[in-house]
Amino acid sequence: MTPDRLARSLAGMLLTIGTLHFVAPKPFDEIIPEEIPADPRTLTYASGVAEVAIGAGLLAPRTRKPAAALAAALFIAVYPANINMVRLWKDKPLAMRAVAIGRLPLQFPMIWAAVKVFRGTPTT
C-alpha cells in the first residue's frame, strides 16, 4: 500500500474512533488506568480531540508528515489503556476477553503504518 493510501486509511480510522470518543465516551473512560492522576472523561475527550486532529492532518499532504509522527506517538501513548482493558476484562465472557487481548498486537501494525507514512512523505 502506498504511503498516500495508508495515510488515508489511518485518517479514516482515527477520525472514526476520535468521533466515538464524543458520541459514546463511557467505554473509553472505563479502560483508562486508575493510576493515571486525571479525570477519565477529560482524558477521553482529549484523546478524541487528538485522534480527530491527527486524522485530519493525515488527509492534507502539507501536514501529513508531522501528523504521521504524532499518530505513531499516539498509538504508543494509548497502549497502556489497551493493556488495562485486558486486566479489567479478565473475568468477562470469552468473546470480550478475546477482543481485549486481540487489540494488543493490532497496535504494532498501526505504529508501523504511521512510521511508513512519515518516511514516505516528502518534506515541503
N, C-alpha and C positions, 0 to 999 in steps of 0.2 A: 504494500500500500504506500502511495506517495505521501510525503510529509504534509502536503496540502489536504489530501483526503483524510489523513489521520487527524489533522488539526480540526477539520470539520466534525469528524466523529467524536473526538474528545469534547469539542464545544457543545455538541448536541447533548451528550451525556451530562456535562457539567450544568448546562442551562436547565435541563430537566430536573436533576437532583437538587440543584440550588433552589429552584422554584418550589419543590416539595418541602424544603425546609420551612417555607412560609405557609404553604397550604395545609400541611399536616406535620407540625413540629414535634408533637409528643414522642413518636418513636425515636427521633434523633436526640431529644432531651434525655431519654432513658438510657442511652448507651454511652453517654459522656461519663467518664470515670469520676467517681466521687472525690478522688484525690486531687482533682483539678479545682483550685480555690476560686471558682467563679460560678455565677448563676447559669445553670444548664440552658435555659431558654435564650439567654443573651448569647451564649456560645453557639447555639443552634442557628440563631439569626445571623450572627457574624460569619459563620461558615457558609451559610446560604448566600450572603452578600458576596463573599469571596468567590464562591463557585460560579455565581451568575457573572460577576465582573471578569473572572478569568475566562469563562466560556465566551463571553462577548469579545474579549481581547484575542482569543484564538481565531475568531472569524475574520478579523481585519489583518491583512498582510503586514501592515505597518507596525502593529502591536503584537504580532504572533510570537516572535522570538521571546520577548520578556514574559508574555502570558504563558508560554510553554514552560519556562523556567519556574514560574510561580505555580503552575499546575503540578509539576514534579514535587515541589516543596509541599504543596497542599496534600497531595496523596501520601506523602511521608508523615505529615503532621496529624492526619486523621487516623493513622494506623492504630494508635493506642485505643481509640474508640471501638475499632473493629475487634481488637483483642478483648476489650472489656465486654463486648457483646457475647463473645464465646463464653466468658466467665459467667455472665449474668444468665445466659440461656442454657447452662449445663443441666438443668432439671426440666427443660421444656421438652415437648414431643420431638421425636427423632427428626422430622422434617424441618423443624425450626432450628434444631442444633446443626443440621446439615447446611442450612443456609448460612448460619453464623460462621461455621468453620470454612465453608466454601468461599466466603468473602476474603479470607486472609490471603490466599495465593493470588487472587484476582488483582490485588493492589500492585503487584510487581509488574505485570504487563502494562498497567496504566502508567506507572512510573517510566517504564521503558518507552512507551509511546510518546510521552511528553518530552523525554530526552531526545528521541528521534526527531520530533517536530522542531525542537530547539536547534539541534545540529543541522537540520535540513533547511532551516530558514535563513536566507541571506540577510546580512545587516544592510541597512539603507543609509 
